[in-house]
Amino acid sequence: MTGTPDNSAAAVSDSDSVDETRLRRWRLVLGAPAEPGLGGLDSADDVAMDRALSALYNADEQTPGEKRSAGLGGSAPKVARWLGDIRNYFPSTVVEVMQRDAVERLHLTQLLLEPELLEAVEPDVHLVGTLLSLNRVMPETTRATARTVVEKVVREIERRIADRTVAAVSGALDRAARTSRPKLRDIDWDRTIRRNLAHYLPEQRTVVPERLVGHGRKANAVRRDVVLAIDQSGSMASSVVYASVFGAVLASMRSLRTSLVVFDTAVVDLTEELHDPVDVLFGTQLGGGTDINRAIAYCGQLISRPADTLFVLISDLYEGGIRDEMLRRVAAMKEAGVQVLVLLALSDDGAPAYDHDNAAALGALGVPAFACTPDAFPDLLAVALDRGDVAGWARTEALRRGSR
């Protein structure tokens, strides 16, 4: 006798498989203490994953009277083997988190100065930030390896953002060149009269130019100046990396004149290094205090065409210098016609910590301060260079990110 097949057994089997997978994952998350309730680990790969997780997250746990079995110790070869294990068993996004946690939890910063360890790491933006903070104490035997790690991350960021940045900025500059509000010296009178013939007044024998037409600027002319000022305090590490790469991309465009300045309590002009963002990054020194006022004062000396200049300050706004003077300098820049943009962070690290009082004070001057992701920065640049509504763009972008 025939009938419809009974799929109940298969359904039960699938359900059991899902439950086993869930229990296995919870066991790996919670560690050995959860084994009585969740069961053990069967495969060799699971045991190896558990060992790698325990070495990092259970390094401080031990039974009284027993020697610690977990932990990475102080041995570079042992750490290198552990790094190899996590790259074998976890996806790269998880590896990046575990590497960062290892540096923070197990104090492995000094071990990153050893070449064999650097060769084993998964390069990422946070690792680059750590290496840059060690730049001044890095021995020559490590520097070449560290540079290779930094360069790999930089080239990947360039690949990701360069084309979009050039396209967005070029589009904004082209729109600006076709402005209907040219300066008197830039008005193309012949085209202006032709375009406004519909507004000819016979009794006055004249044309009312409701729309002015400007001469298009030469494609290879410098149309705008961009000055980037980057806070290199320790909390800004990711922003320093991304901003340096963006600076190099902008410097490659003939229609822009790009300057890049990094600062803590001192100011360093790295414009001459913009041909290579790796050189820029190795010219930074992460950590230390912050004197935003001094940095703005220096950047003011770089501005010769205020009406054609975009000044971008990337800082968490924790000012160690003279706050009132800093605000006065920003107000003076705006009064002179400079377009001022303040980013609290340029990174994928989520909501940044920042000085809310200083952000509010800048907002009162008409300079909104907000964080921006690297993927959104080309669009923000386009809006700013087009002299659009930057504050409106920021609100829309925040709503878009919040809805995802």
Secondary structure, 3 states (H helix, E strand, C coil): CCCCCCCHHHHHHHHHHHHHHHHHHHHHHHCHHHHHHHCCCCCHHHHHHHHHHHHHHCCCCCCCCCCCCCCCCCCHHHHHHHHHHHHHHCCHHHHHHHHHHHHHHCCCCHHHHCHHHHCCCCCCHHHHHHHHHCHHHCCHHHHHHHHHHHHHHHHHHHHHHHHHHHHHHHHHHHHHHCCCCCCHHHECHHHHHHHCHHHEECCCCEECCCCCCECCCCCCCCCEEEEEEEECCHHHHHHHHHHHHHHHHHHCCCCEEEEEEEECCCEEECHHHCCCHHHHHHCCCCCCCCCHHHHHHHHHHHCCCHHHEEEEEECCCCCCCCHHHHHHHHHHHHHHCCEEEEEEEECCCCCCCCCHHHHHHHHHCCCCEEEECCCCHHHHHHHHHCCCCHHHHHHHHHHHHHCC
